[in-house]
Amino acid sequence: MPVTLRLSLVRSPMVWFGAAMLGFILGVLVPGNPFVVVPLLAVAVLVAAMVVVRLLFPPVVVDLEQRSVRLGGADVSIATIDRVTRRAELSSGAAYLTYRLHSSDGPSARVLVAGRPVRGLDEAGVRALREVIAFAPIRVPEGTELTDRQAAIAANLQGDRGAHPAGREVLLAELDELLAGMSAPEGEQADDDQPEADRPAAAAPAAAPPVVSVPLAPPVPPAAAVDAVTEPGPIPEPGRPAPTTSSTGAATPRDELSPEAAAFVDAIDADQEDADEVIANLPVGPLAAVLVGILAIVLGSLALAGGVIAGVVVETTTGDRTQGDVHAAIVAWVFGGIAAGLAGAVCWSIGADLRTAQHRRAAAAWLDEADADRRERGLAQAFWPAEGDAANRMLTIAWFTGLVVALAGALALVVLLIEGQFVGIAFAAFVVAAVSGVLGVRGWIVARRRRSAASARLAVLIDRRIELEQAVLGPARTA
């Protein structure tokens, strides 16, 4: 029976809530009886959202019996699905994992695999997609700096890295983990009261694709995939994956680990303790700058709030604007608080960037001085935050300031052109706006590239350790 991989907005309570709120906001702006208009506008917003989503995510219909997939309005054979691009978008309030299936015949379509708050595929949809990936002749990307596994880790670390080609092993491992979470007993399923880190991959993609020990249909080698989906005969029905716990899941009691896994855990703990000691012995200069910056921000905020409150109280009690020394003191408190806050932000940014660079140098020295076994295990987890930090704080302040100055210069230019006077000043405003805008945009591009490079660097450094954990601890935990 064909399975439709459809993004259903009606399953998301957040979509209904957003449509109702937008309908209410638009309804109160309409003269007349808003109680009649609001429901109509809410329904109109929901319908419009469904139309947009259908255009962005056209239904993908999987027919395993016919060995075909409908990508939008075109039916193609599974044997033509030779490329899949993966996109992970993570933020504080949302997490989405999207695949785009590409056919060598031309058509392509996106599938929202997992998401929050808008939900992705249900269990039947994930199973059908998993079967397509298992039998499609997807080739591992070549000629890239990162492996497809490392690219997936980097994309999850950065959160907005963009789409990247993914190999079949990474995709199957990710889908198997989703199925394992969906197939877990009810008592083990995640709910809204669970911590974010304990939720299954359906809520947020894991930092690295874990491995599930019980596969569904076995993946077919790319060279034989075309024959597997074009020759007569039924495709094997998928089995039900047993719930498992990957290396990123809950801890296993020490006495349940095999001797090899226990020795590996001891080595990992020793690496972590040694790295913590190295970090604790670093010079405190950058950390002191961070603390001074935080203190200046707090004091500046208090001074600003106190000055504003004092101005309101004095004006309220006197019935007129403050004058003389009192007025000057209040203005001094307000502007002094703003200056202290800005200076604190700069001081904190410089200190945090220097501390990141300090930790990176310590991590490089730690690896250089490590023995062969420790280098094989990879970088200790204590160094991961610094390696994934792009140290962009001062650069961010610079490009944001440049864009603000450019906006101010553009506004000044418009006013001067309307007035028709001060041609020299107008020309200067144009130059300032143009230069500041170019520098601001350039700084934003550099900052984004540095973030991407930091994510890629960390993915390379931790890939081997994650692979070892899955190889050594995965079987021990699921035995």
C-alpha atoms as one frame of an Amber mdcrd trajectory, in Angstrom:
protein
   0.000   0.000   0.000   1.434   3.431  -0.894   2.553   5.619   2.015   2.333
   9.400   1.754   5.112  11.385   3.441   3.156  14.528   4.152   3.829  17.501
   6.407   0.566  17.804   8.314   0.065  21.147  10.011  -3.165  20.074  11.664
  -1.184  17.765  13.968   0.700  20.666  15.552  -1.026  22.547  18.396   1.386
  25.462  17.856   0.058  25.968  14.337  -3.533  26.192  15.584  -2.488  28.567
  18.348  -0.536  30.764  15.917  -3.430  30.872  13.447  -5.880  31.808  16.213
  -3.600  34.573  17.551  -2.945  36.028  14.099  -6.641  35.872  13.294  -7.450
  37.703  16.522  -4.841  40.406  15.856  -6.132  40.955  12.327  -9.737  40.715
  13.481  -9.527  43.502  16.035  -8.202  45.797  13.306 -11.303  45.223  11.172
 -14.194  47.586  11.975 -17.486  46.034  12.908 -17.994  42.824  14.828 -14.563
  41.212  15.413 -16.132  38.130  17.024 -17.424  37.085  13.606 -14.302  38.090
  11.661 -11.715  36.460  13.948 -12.685  32.809  13.280 -12.858  33.458   9.542
  -9.427  35.090   9.531  -7.967  32.260  11.646  -9.246  29.703   9.154  -7.935
  31.802   6.260  -4.486  31.991   7.882  -4.458  28.218   8.424  -5.494  27.541
   4.826  -2.842  29.936   3.525  -0.222  28.214   5.657  -1.262  24.825   4.269
  -0.968  26.116   0.708   2.528  27.508   1.354   3.637  24.295   3.065   2.317
  22.197   0.174   4.388  24.289  -2.220   7.513  24.003  -0.073   6.960  20.369
   0.952   4.961  18.637  -1.796   3.654  15.205  -0.802   6.065  12.332  -1.381
   4.238   9.062  -2.059   6.225   5.845  -1.571   4.959   2.688  -3.304   7.277
  -0.172  -2.416   5.259  -2.687  -4.441   5.733  -0.641  -7.619   9.268   0.423
  -6.610   8.336   4.042  -7.262   8.294   7.374  -5.468   6.177  10.370  -6.363
   8.242  13.526  -5.931   5.716  16.331  -6.147   3.813  15.645  -9.351   6.282
  13.228 -10.986   6.527   9.462 -10.474  10.087   8.159 -10.511  11.648   4.788
  -9.795  13.489   4.236  -6.534  16.397   3.193  -8.746  16.778   6.835  -9.821
  17.107   8.276  -6.278  20.866   8.716  -6.367  21.365  11.719  -4.075  19.945
  12.941  -0.766  20.763  16.263   0.846  20.292  16.691   4.577  19.562  19.882
   6.502  19.501  20.298  10.278  18.099  23.527  11.715  18.441  23.881  15.474
  17.589  26.870  17.663  16.422  27.508  21.200  12.754  27.180  20.286  12.716
  24.872  17.272  14.504  21.896  15.734  13.962  20.513  12.250  15.566  17.721
  10.244  14.866  17.794   6.503  15.870  15.475   3.662  15.614  16.328  -0.023
  15.354  13.336  -2.348  16.937  13.916  -5.765  16.150  11.769  -8.774  18.553
  11.414 -11.673  15.524  12.056 -13.908  15.295  15.610 -12.549  12.484  15.807
  -9.939  13.232  16.371  -6.279  11.187  16.966  -3.143  11.807  17.817   0.485
  10.628  15.742   3.432  10.393  17.079   6.984  11.639  14.002   8.815  11.471
  15.292  12.394  10.630  18.633  13.893   9.557  20.758  16.807   7.097  22.494
  17.215   5.792  21.455  13.754   5.997  17.687  13.768   7.594  15.574  11.091
   6.795  12.068   9.913   4.916   9.473  11.905   6.280   5.944  12.387   4.822
   4.637   9.122   6.342   7.554   7.224   9.781   7.074   8.766   9.653   3.348
   7.931   8.710   4.030   4.318  11.446   6.651   3.948  13.925   4.277   5.529
  13.077   1.601   2.971  13.565   4.056   0.101  16.984   5.064   1.459  17.953
   1.396   1.965  17.198   0.425  -1.638  18.129   3.633  -3.477  21.526   3.769
  -5.230  22.726   6.704  -3.118  26.405   7.329  -3.582  28.680   8.622  -0.847
  29.733  12.205  -1.628  33.312  12.483  -2.805  35.744  15.331  -3.180  34.666
  17.146   0.001  36.768  18.172   2.969  34.493  16.362   5.424  33.079  12.875
   5.263  29.309  12.659   5.103  29.271  11.645   8.769  31.435  14.602   9.786
  29.300  16.935   7.668  26.201  15.728   9.531  27.875  16.337  12.898  29.020
  19.806  11.811  25.544  20.684  10.547  23.999  19.681  13.871  26.630  21.620
  15.824  26.122  24.831  13.874  22.363  24.510  13.565  22.038  26.581  10.381
  24.893  25.277   8.252  22.584  24.584   5.341  21.929  21.508   3.251  24.756
  19.056   2.640  24.947  15.778   0.678  24.651  12.768   2.968  25.670   9.167
   2.494  23.327   6.271   3.056  24.965   4.992   6.249  24.409   8.296   8.040
  20.809   8.554   6.851  19.956   4.976   7.804  21.507   5.355  11.251  19.514
   8.516  11.837  16.239   6.972  10.688  16.885   3.828  12.728  17.343   5.981
  15.820  14.059   7.739  15.122  12.285   4.393  14.748  13.858   3.103  17.954
  12.471   6.108  19.832   9.026   5.687  18.270   8.934   1.954  18.993   9.986
   2.234  22.637   7.464   1.085  25.266   5.113   3.754  26.512   6.890   3.975
  29.849  10.145   4.825  28.089   8.773   7.380  25.631   9.747  11.004  26.116
   7.137  13.467  27.307   6.996  17.185  27.820   8.328  16.863  31.383  11.563
  15.233  30.320  14.746  17.301  30.074  15.637  18.353  26.548  18.776  16.233
  26.530  16.763  13.079  27.296  14.222  13.441  24.475  14.389  11.085  21.492
  15.792  12.077  18.139  12.294  12.832  16.833  12.251  15.956  18.981  15.760
  17.121  18.072  18.408  15.444  15.888  21.298  14.054  17.897  24.709  15.681
  17.677  25.987  12.598  15.901  23.946   9.917  14.140  23.841   6.974  16.566
  23.808   3.359  15.524  20.862   1.050  16.209  21.729  -2.611  16.488  18.557
  -4.043  14.858  18.158  -2.886  11.236  15.109  -3.065   9.031  15.591  -4.029
   5.403  19.338  -4.396   4.826  20.911  -1.671   2.684  21.739  -2.726  -0.837
  25.161  -1.788  -2.288  24.820   1.116  -4.751  26.007  -1.051  -7.634  23.234
  -3.594  -6.985  20.522  -1.159  -5.884  19.077  -0.717  -9.366  18.576  -4.469
  -9.788  17.121  -4.738  -6.270  14.256  -2.373  -7.063  13.658  -3.282 -10.708
  13.704  -7.078 -10.623  10.367  -8.878 -10.013   9.462 -10.001  -6.538   8.288
  -8.336  -3.342  10.538  -6.102  -1.323  11.067  -7.583   2.177   8.663  -6.270
   4.730  10.408  -4.193   7.408  10.662  -5.673  10.863  10.039  -3.789  14.063
  13.267  -2.416  15.521  13.957  -3.285  19.106  14.316  -0.288  21.447  17.965
   0.311  22.092  20.130   2.833  23.824  22.958   4.370  21.855  26.128   5.829
  23.259  24.391   9.172  23.593  21.623   7.756  25.753  21.329   6.995  29.454
  24.312   5.645  31.336  24.656   1.906  31.818  25.594   0.571  35.280  29.301
  -0.169  35.503  28.837  -3.810  36.485  26.830  -4.448  33.295  29.668  -3.398
  30.978  32.049  -5.846  29.396  35.730  -5.661  30.451  36.632  -3.956  27.172
  33.858  -1.369  27.564  34.763  -0.779  31.225  38.399  -0.175  30.290  37.302
   2.236  27.585  35.110   4.149  30.060  38.033   4.357  32.506  40.257   5.756
  29.753  37.626   8.323  28.768  37.229   9.396  32.407  41.004   9.696  32.766
  41.165  11.865  29.646  38.435  14.096  31.022  40.113  14.488  34.426  43.436
  15.344  32.800  41.785  17.900  30.505  39.952  19.473  33.463  43.263  19.815
  35.286  44.898  21.444  32.247  42.038  23.957  31.966  42.142  24.715  35.704
  45.865  25.578  35.476  45.490  28.055  32.608  46.319  31.756  33.251  43.344
  33.628  34.672  43.792  36.817  32.615  41.062  36.159  30.030  38.707  34.864
  32.722  39.323  37.997  34.790  38.434  40.147  31.778  35.194  38.194  31.376
  34.281  38.710  35.035  35.144  42.422  34.908  32.980  42.799  31.806  30.039
  41.070  33.492  30.432  43.275  36.569  30.526  46.419  34.419  27.376  45.330
  32.574  25.548  44.716  35.857  26.648  48.034  37.385  25.843  49.911  34.181
  22.367  48.384  34.080  21.760  49.352  37.706  22.997  52.909  37.079  20.788
  53.262  33.999  17.740  51.912  35.802  18.432  54.084  38.834  18.839  57.216
  36.728  15.594  56.590  34.845  13.675  55.862  38.048  15.138  58.934  39.743
  14.181  61.116  36.779  10.608  59.810  36.806  10.288  60.286  40.573  11.680
  63.817  40.554   9.547  64.873  37.592   6.449  63.342  39.176   6.966  64.979
  42.537   7.915  68.427  41.178   5.456  68.417  38.280   8.067  69.739  35.872
  11.260  68.654  34.213  14.279  68.626  36.487  16.713  71.515  36.179  20.138
  72.428  37.500  22.377  70.056  39.396  19.721  67.401  39.877  19.065  67.257
  36.153  22.783  67.031  35.397  23.271  64.260  37.959  20.415  62.187  36.549
  21.694  62.608  32.981  25.174  61.631  34.149  23.820  58.470  35.787  21.892
  57.495  32.655  24.682  58.078  30.174  27.259  56.704  32.601  25.257  53.497
  32.896  25.011  53.190  29.113  28.752  53.788  28.723  29.582  51.279  31.467
  27.320  48.668  29.888  28.908  49.138  26.454  32.407  49.030  27.911  31.499
  45.908  29.858  30.165  44.230  26.738  33.401  44.978  24.879  35.511  43.792
  27.824  33.491  40.585  28.140  33.727  39.940  24.394  37.491  40.414  24.323
  37.983  38.225  27.395  35.721  35.458  26.085  37.429  35.430  22.677  40.866
  35.313  24.316  39.721  32.519  26.616  38.487  30.529  23.630  41.836  30.922
  21.892  43.579  29.971  25.145  41.570  26.759  25.436  42.234  25.899  21.795
  45.990  26.196  22.302  45.718  24.039  25.413  43.718  21.434  23.474  46.317
  21.329  20.687  49.125  20.931  23.234  47.144  18.227  25.061  46.795  16.219
  21.866  50.444  16.746  20.888  51.636  15.453  24.260  49.205  12.512  24.344
  50.266   8.942  23.719  49.032   6.936  20.741  46.074   5.441  22.623  44.853
   8.834  23.824  45.189  10.353  20.359  43.198   7.413  19.013  40.402   8.192
  21.494  40.422  11.804  20.361  39.945  15.140  22.056  38.613  15.132  25.621
  35.106  16.490  26.006  36.265  19.341  28.254  37.863  21.006  25.216  34.825
  20.650  22.935  33.079  23.964  23.791  36.173  26.004  22.905  36.817  24.081
  19.694  33.235  24.680  18.572  33.364  28.366  19.512  34.052  30.622  16.535
  35.371  33.445  18.809  33.216  35.897  16.890  32.120  38.182  19.709  34.208
  41.237  18.864  33.700  40.626  15.160  29.943  40.500  15.764  30.048  43.819
  17.617  32.060  45.299  14.744  29.770  44.199  11.892  26.630  45.070  13.817
  28.016  48.543  14.574  28.896  48.958  10.913  25.341  48.165   9.837  23.891
  50.550  12.446  26.197  53.341  11.266  25.232  52.578   7.666  21.540  52.844
   8.541  22.100  56.119  10.387  24.086  57.497   7.464  21.368  56.490   4.998
  18.690  58.205   7.091  20.831  61.338   7.358  21.354  61.293   3.586  17.602
  61.108   2.947  16.919  64.030   5.291  19.658  66.170   3.747  18.450  65.431
   0.213  14.910  66.423   1.161  16.177  69.656   2.680  18.260  70.362  -0.417
  21.079  71.899   1.600  24.480  70.902   2.947  25.557  69.062  -0.177  29.006
  68.340   1.270  27.547  66.803   4.409  25.141  64.740   2.305  28.047  63.402
   0.227  29.942  62.552   3.425  26.873  60.748   4.796  26.636  58.745   1.568
  30.299  57.725   1.796  29.978  56.767   5.472  26.818  54.741   4.840  28.323
  52.930   1.847  31.639  52.089   3.525  30.025  51.061   6.821  27.448  48.928
   5.025  30.056  47.117   2.958  32.254  46.508   6.001  29.261  45.357   8.054
  28.111  42.850   5.440  31.666  41.669   4.940  32.056  41.166   8.683  28.830
  39.166   8.811  30.048  36.898   6.014  33.413  36.369   7.728  31.708  35.621
  11.042  29.460  33.034   9.436  32.388  31.382   7.674  34.296  31.235  10.956
  31.304  29.574  12.623  31.163  27.024   9.833  34.899  26.374  10.083  34.674
  25.924  13.872  31.835  23.420  13.522  33.736  21.501  10.843  36.916  21.470
  12.939  35.093  20.147  16.002  33.278  17.527  13.910  36.622  16.175  12.679
  38.062  16.125  16.202  35.151  14.317  17.871  34.096  12.014  15.047  36.577
   9.300  15.987  35.618   9.362  19.677  31.907   9.099  18.856  32.641   6.229
  16.497  34.642   4.430  19.184  31.891   4.948  21.754  29.343   3.478  19.396
  31.580   0.547  18.525  32.646  -0.272  22.096  29.758   0.883  24.277  26.889
   0.337  21.849  27.098  -3.477  21.809  27.800  -3.543  25.550  24.677  -1.548
  26.313  22.398  -3.508  24.074  23.740  -6.974  24.883
